[in-house]
Amino acid sequence: IKRDIIIITLLVYIFIIITMISLINKPVFAENSKSDKKRKAYSIGVSILPPLSIFDSSKNKFLQINILYGKAYSVTGLNVGLLYNELNDNMHGFQFGMINFVHDNVNGIQLGGLLNITDNINGIQIAGVSNHTDNVSGFQFSLLGNWVSWDMYGVQFGLLYNVVGTTKGFQIGALNLNGMFSGFQIGIISNYASYKSEGFQLAGLININ
C-alpha cells in the first residue's frame, strides 16, 4: 500500500510540474549580436521518454527536464535528468544526469553520475565513472578515468587513468598516458609521454618519456 501511495504521489507531482510548465512556457528572446537583429527563441522542454515529451525538441531551451531520457537541440541554462541527457548542439550552463551526451561544446558545469561525453568542455566536468572528450579547458574529475583525444589545459584527476593527447597543467592518476606533457604530473603507478615531457613528474614506479 505504501508503495502504491508513493507511486501515485510521484505521478501527481510529475503531472503538476508538466502542467505548470505548459502554462508558463513563453519564448524568451536573446539577440545573437548587435549587428544581427534576428532573435533566437528559447523555451522549456520536458521529456519522460521519447516520444512522451512536451514542446518541440528542435528548439533551443533555457530549461530542459528529462524524467528518464530526453533529447533537445541545445540548452542555454539548465539541463537535468534522472538517466540520460542528449543535446545535438551546445550546452551553456549546468547539466546533470547519470549519462550526459553533448554532440558539440559544453560551456559551464557538466555533472554525470556515470558518464560524460562531449566534443569540448570549457569549465568543470565531473563523472562518477568516466569522461570522454576531444578537448578540455578547466577542471576534469572522474572516479575511474578520463579520455581526452586532443588537448587538456587545466587540472585533471582520474583515479585509475588519464589518457590525453597533449596535457598542459596539473594531472594526477594511477596511470597517466600522454602524447605530450607540460606542467606537474603525479602518477601513483606510472607516467608516460610518448613524444615529449616538460615539467615535474612524480611516479610510484616509473616515468617513461
DAMO-V106155 format. One record per backbone hydrogen bond with DSSP energy under -1.0 kcal/mol. CO is the residue of the C=O (numbers start at 1). NH is the residue of the N-H. E is the energy in kcal/mol with one decimal. If there is no record, write none. Layout:
co={CO,CO}
nh={NH,NH}
e={E,E}
This chain:
co={1,2,3,4,5,6,7,8,9,10,11,12,13,14,15,16,17,18,19,20,24,28,30,40,42,43,43,45,46,47,48,48,49,51,52,52,54,56,57,60,61,62,63,64,65,66,68,70,72,73,74,75,77,78,79,80,83,84,85,86,87,89,90,91,92,93,94,95,96,97,98,98,99,100,101,104,104,105,106,107,108,109,110,111,112,114,114,115,116,117,119,119,120,121,122,123,124,125,126,127,129,129,130,131,132,133,134,135,136,137,138,139,140,141,142,144,144,145,146,147,150,151,152,153,154,155,156,157,160,161,162,163,164,165,165,166,167,168,169,170,171,172,173,174,174,175,176,177,178,179,179,180,181,182,183,184,185,186,187,189,189,190,191,192,196,198,200,202,206,208}
nh={5,6,7,8,9,10,11,12,13,14,15,16,17,18,19,20,21,22,23,24,26,42,40,30,28,62,63,65,54,67,68,69,52,53,48,49,46,59,73,43,76,78,45,80,47,82,84,86,88,89,61,92,94,64,96,66,99,70,101,72,103,104,75,107,77,109,79,111,81,113,114,115,85,117,87,119,120,91,122,93,124,95,126,97,128,129,130,100,132,102,134,135,106,137,108,139,110,141,112,143,144,145,116,147,118,149,150,121,153,123,155,125,157,127,159,160,161,131,163,133,166,136,168,138,170,140,172,142,175,146,177,148,179,179,180,152,182,154,184,156,186,158,188,189,190,162,192,164,194,195,196,167,198,169,200,171,202,173,204,205,206,176,208,178,181,183,185,187,191,193}
e={-2.3,-2.3,-2.4,-2.6,-2.6,-2.3,-2.4,-2.5,-2.4,-2.4,-2.5,-2.4,-2.2,-2.5,-2.5,-2.6,-2.5,-2.3,-1.4,-1.7,-1.4,-1.7,-1.7,-1.2,-2.2,-2.1,-1.1,-2.9,-3.2,-3.4,-1.1,-1.5,-2.9,-2.0,-2.8,-1.0,-1.2,-1.3,-1.2,-2.1,-3.3,-1.9,-2.7,-2.2,-2.7,-1.6,-2.3,-1.7,-2.1,-2.7,-2.6,-3.0,-2.4,-2.4,-2.6,-2.8,-2.5,-1.8,-2.7,-2.1,-2.6,-1.5,-1.9,-3.1,-2.6,-2.7,-2.4,-3.0,-1.6,-2.0,-2.9,-2.0,-2.6,-2.7,-2.3,-1.7,-1.4,-2.8,-3.1,-2.3,-2.6,-2.3,-2.6,-1.7,-1.8,-1.8,-2.0,-2.4,-2.7,-2.9,-2.6,-1.8,-2.7,-2.5,-1.8,-2.8,-2.7,-2.5,-3.0,-1.3,-1.4,-1.6,-1.7,-2.8,-2.1,-2.3,-2.8,-2.2,-2.9,-1.7,-2.5,-2.5,-2.8,-2.1,-1.7,-2.3,-1.4,-1.5,-2.8,-2.6,-2.9,-2.6,-2.8,-2.6,-2.6,-2.4,-2.2,-1.8,-1.5,-1.7,-3.3,-3.4,-1.2,-1.3,-1.9,-2.7,-2.1,-1.7,-2.5,-2.3,-2.8,-2.3,-2.1,-2.6,-1.8,-2.1,-2.8,-2.6,-2.4,-2.8,-1.3,-2.5,-2.5,-2.0,-2.5,-2.3,-2.3,-2.0,-2.0,-2.0,-1.3,-2.0,-3.0,-3.1,-2.3,-2.2,-2.6,-3.2,-1.6,-2.6}
